[in-house]
Amino acid sequence: MFTIFGVPSGALFGQLLIGLINGSFYALLSLGLAVIFGMLNIINFTHGAQYMLGALAAYLLLQFAGIGYWPSLVIAPLVVGALGIVIERCFLQWLYKLDHLYGLLLTFGIALIIEGVGRHYLGTAGLPYTLPDSLQGGHNLGFMYLPNYRAWVIAASLTICLGTWLLIERTRIGAYLRAATENPTLVRAFGINVPRLITLTYGFGVALAAFAGVMAAPIYNVSPNMGSELIIVVFAVVVIGGMGSILGAIVTGFALGVIEGLTKVFFPEASNTVIFVIMAIVLLVRPAGLFGRRT
Amino acid sequence: MMERVVDPLTQKRSLWRQQSETIAFIVMVTALVVAPFITYPLFVMQALCFALFACAFNLLIGYVGLLSFGHALYFGWASYLAAHAAKVWGLTPELAILTGTAVAAALGIVAGALAIRRQGIYFAMITLALAQMGYFMALRLKFTGGEDGIQSVPRGYLFGLIDLRNETTMYVVVLALFLAGFFLIHRIIHSPFGEVLKAIRENETRAISLGYKTDRYKLLAFVLSASLAGLAGSTKAILLSIASLTDVNWPMSGEVVLMSLVGGLGTIFGPVVGSFIILAMQYKLAFLGEWVLVIQGVIFVACVLLFRRGIVGEIAHRLRIRL
């Protein structure tokens, strides 16, 4: 055990790891927000609630159907994503011609509904989700102890983030998506079903949130409030990164998670607020965000 | 973002339009004078604090087109400071309220200067994030009392003379403060300054090209709104003798949006009506527990999808008047 800047290395690397884990969730969630905003021009306030629903779905699958972690990782995002598609078809599609702010208000209302129902049936205490056996344990890396599950979360999150980036930037469907973001009318004229593309995009963004939720379930407890606390921080991440760039959202998410983790080591009082402080500084220096385009 | 309440036809009937606001104002004041005899005075006073809060919020969304999703910051912090000033520093209630309001104004300058650097949806996210930062600070700092808040704040003696423990006296003070704030907002909206704000709401680029420094107008409007929200928060702290985390947390920011939305964004009387309705609902339905949150969510969804003008906005639209 050695020390860095007067801090024991174990504590430092431990917090760095926690920072990377938090960063994984920031990246996944802000990525989903950015994808949705690009197509729908709506800031999805329900994102936090959908993240919570993902965790909850995993919990319920395990408790009542005996379905374990691995199948849940696929089933929960599909179910919650399908729910997202229902929300888009029933509510959001009527708002595209209105001011963006109505989308924010509507999704905020849906978030309240989901959270209220959750609190009624689950209380606010939080339910524990047991780790799958295959991911128990960990490795001693010499300078720190690395639990297997945490390593898996970071790896999975990175894979999904980069996969999404490839999907949008390097595939045909991604090209349609980017084209429809730029000019939906023209893309429709080419015979592409843009409304369906919009619906699927929303479902995909929501599924990303639910996927993050399933991965979060074994780390944090499953509680109805887990989303609303996180989503505000993710909003700050989105303001810092700007929503213009997919890669920007991913990088910003991970970077801020790490910075938050380091703050916990060197200046613990500020660990809750450091992201907001960074947001304020970025607004002063680069109002459009680090990766944003000036509008 | 608001749909125009007034259509061009009514321009010719400006006399009737002027009167419609005056009539509504007289009705409101009469109702507020009679109200404490009909229902619980404490409820009406609390609703008046929220009404002022909602009016302050509505000044931004309704007349400048800026959606602040973090108005709990000014409401909550003002209430903390007013409570602290009255309890620990032993200031008289009017000075305590002034302290709270001044703090809200100062926070408004800082948060406003940051938030107006971005438009639209980002503005809402920035104000929300900054308010959350204020919440975390309230949670950490010693003087706010953490989870307990600041309790048993003395109502004290107004100007050192008038005992505010008397409910009637307190009612008169709260009503006077509300009407002062309401009147100020009315003056702001109808001043040349207010006309520029509305121009910014309709088309900011054009307002800039006409030579207005829109950032200054937006910042001043933001600070005014924050201060009035602070006035409401301070008054509430003195009235209920408590300042707590509830006042500074994000659901409070959502609640004030809901109140204004239900009453009618961009109407002068809408937020007042909305806050009485929402507060009455919370009282009457308190036994439902967490379902209140669900009901609030449903109201949000219903208002956005079906009822964007709100109650007062709808009445004004039907009667082709301005309220």
Interface residues (C-beta under 8 A of the other chain):
Chain A: F37 I43 F91 W94 L95 L98 D99 H100 L101 Y102 L104 L105 L106 F108 G109 I110 A111 L112 I113 I114 E115 G116 V117 R119 H120 S228 I232 V233 F235 A236 V238 V239 E269 N272 T273 F276 V277 M279 A280 L283 L284 P287 A288 T295
Chain B: M1 I61 L67 F69 L114 A115 R117 R118 Q119 G120 I121 Y122 A124 M125 I126 L128 A129 L130 Q132 M133 F136 M137 L139 R140 W250 G254 V257 L261 G289 E290 W291 V292 L293 V294 I295 Q296 G297 V298 I299 F300 V301 C303 V304 L305 R308
